[in-house]
């Protein structure tokens, strides 16, 4: 059985540890605290973390910072994980979720979750226009939280 649970002060350290194990770069705690966890409680009483989706706030928008699932799960589980994240974003009165996507499979997943590609957005990344740097392959995707 899979369980979707928000990151809170009781489990943020476990969420950080999960991300440290699956990513080569250190996790950003401010982003992790805005997350939702996917737990697999089939083998452990407290549930093993097998997924995380979280965001970082930029003004009135939320940038998807981490979207990691380390086991194969069905689309309904991923959808439940995402819906809980949207609730969290709505509670903070943010307007949209933004995803910067390169991988075609990730593009397809975000599309299925309701994101749309917005090629005309001008994005600055550490002060550089996205199209003028190594980020030229990145697709800017938007999920309108207010429309939900």
N, C-alpha and C positions, 0 to 999 in steps of 0.2 A: 504494500500500500504506500502511495506517495502522499506527502503532506506539504502544503504550501504554508509558509509561516513568515511573518515580517521579521526583519532584523530589529532587535531591541538591545537594551543594555545587558540583558541576560545572555545573549548569544552572539554579540558582535565580535568577541575574540575568536569564537569558533568560525565565524564567517571570514574573518581576516586570515585565519590559518588555512581555511579551504582555498582561498584565492592565492595565498603564498605558495601552496603546493602545486597549483595548476598554471601559474603564470610566472614568466621570467622576471617581471618587474614588481616592485613592492606595491601592494594595494594602497589606495588612498582612503583613509578611515572616514573622511567626510562623505565620500561617495558610498562606501559600504553601509553606513548607517541608514541611508535612504533605500535600502534594498529589501528584497524578498528572497527567501531561501526555499529550495526544494529539498525535502528530507525523504530518505528512504528508510522507513521504519521496519522493513521486513526482517532485518537481522539484529537490530539493536533496539533496546527499549526506548532510548532517547532519540533515535533516528540519526542516521549518517547524512551529512550534507552532501548532496549530489548535484546541486545547481544553485546559481545565484544570478539575479538580475538586479542591477542597481543604477542609480543615476546621480549626476552632479547638477546642482542648480546654477543656471546662468540667467540672472534677471528673472523674466517671467517664463523661462523655458527650462526643460530638464534634458540634459544630454545623457543618453544611455552610456554608461561608463563600462559596465561589466554585464555580459550576458553569456554565462557559461553553464553548460550541463554536461557532466562527465559520464553519464550513462545514457543509453538510448531509451527515450520515453516517447509515448504517443503524443500526438498534436493536442489532444484535450488537456493533458498535463501542462504542456508549454503554454497553452491558452490560459489556463487557470493561474499559472505563475504570472503571466503578463497582466491579466485582469486585476490581480491584487496590486501589482505595481501601479497600474493606472489609478486605482483608488487612492493610493498613497500620494500620487502626483496631484490628483483632484483636491485632496485635503489641504494641500499647500497652495491651492488656487493658482497653479501654473497653467499656462495656456497650451503648451505643446510638448511632446517628447520628440527629441531629435536623435537620429542615429546616423553615424558616419560609417558607410559600408563599402567594402572593397570586394569581398568574396561573393560570387554569384549565388551560392547556396544561402548565405546570410541575407542577401538581397531578397531572395524568394521567401524566406522565413518572415522577414519584416513586412513584406508585401501581404502575406497571408494573415499577419496580425493586424493589418489595417493601416500600415504606413503607406505613404505615397512618395514617389520620387519627386524632388523639387530641384531641378537642374539650375534654375535661375537664382538660387540663393547665393549671396555673397558671404563667404565665411572667412573670418580671420582666424588663423591658428598660430598662436604665439606671435602675433603681429604680422604674419605673412598671408597673402591671399592664397586660398587653397589651390586654385587653378595654376598658380605660378610656381609651385614647389613640387616636392616629391609626392604630394597628396593629390595629384591630378586624376588618379583613378578612383578617388573616393566619391561615392554617391551620397548626396545629402537627402535623407529621408525624414519625413515629418508624420507625426501622429497627432491629430487635433484633439486634445483632451476635452476642450470645451464642447466639441460636437457630440461627445458620447453621452 
